[in-house]
């Protein structure tokens, strides 16, 4: 009876031996959260050639866009349109980590041109934007309406661009926290097995 009472008392009030493994679980979870890298925002366009609003004396041979991080190699597209919505790109765009280049047709006429780009950020989210530049001293700004946040429009008679499939990405902090919790749980279970074996050995003596 005394042994049974002691066992019930230990279950209700585990004391130091029960607090230690619980503390280990909490510490492992906290370590996982602290070690997790901070959540980052979507990648951004950091520079372009030609630059926004730049006036060129001669037409450029291509467009170069540089982003804040290497992009995913799917879904990137660049269009360079004039006031009549003619697209002046020639050939496919080329992605080299965080730099996207797009060749242009030769001898662009004098005028305003709008660069419309769409890429897939390193975190798996599609992002897009636009800006304008001018070719020739007589080119007038403001002739092309800004597309806003809409995806670039396909020219008449051409196929619609394929939508990029964004990768499902689990936040790093959640992965680290889960690993910390699993490690803590494993230590807790191991401690329980050790305690049971020690009690069994004590009773067998």
C-alpha positions, 0 to 999 in steps of 0.5 A, a space after each residue: 500500500 505504501 509503495 502504491 501511495 508513493 507511485 500515485 504521489 510521484 505521478 501527481 507531483 513529478 518533482 525534479 525528475 519530471 521537470 527536467 525532460 519537460 524543460 528539455 522539450 521547451 529548450 529544444 523548441 526555443 532553440 529551433 525558433 531562435 536558430 530559424 532564419 528570418 522570413 525574407 520578402 519577395 525578390 526585387 528589381 534593383 537595377 535595369 539597363 536602360 534605366 527608368 526614364 532614361 533617354 537614349 540617343 541610339 536604340 539599345 540592343 537589349 534589356 538587362 534586369 538585375 534582381 536582389 537574389 537568384 530567380 527560379 528558372 520558370 515563368 520569366 518573360 520580358 516585353 518591350 512595347 511601344 505606344 501602338 502595343 507593338 512588341 519589339 523583343 527578339 528571341 528568348 530572354 536569358 536568365 543567369 541567376 539574378 540577371 535577366 536579359 532580353 535581346 531587342 529587334 534592331 533599329 528601334 524607331 524614335 519613341 517611348 518604350 515600356 519594359 514589362 517583366 514577369 519573373 518567379 521570385 526565389 521564394 516561389 512567388 511570381 512578381 512583375 513590374 514595368 518601366 519606360 525609357 525613350 529613344 531619340 531626342 524627339 521622343 515624348 514621354 507619357 504616351 504609353 499607359 502603365 499596365 499596373 500590376 497586371 501580367 503583360 498582355 500578349 500581342 494580337 495573334 500570339 499565344 498566351 504566355 504560360 502561367 508559372 507554377 509557384 512552388 509551395 514553400 514551407 517557412 524556415 522558422 516552422 521547419 526549425 521549430 518542428 525539428 526542435 520539438 521532435 528532438 525534445 520529444 525524443 529526449 523526453 521519451 528516452 528519459 521516460 524509458 531510462 526512468 522506467 528501467 531504473 525503477 525496474 532495476 531498483 525493485 528487482 534488487 
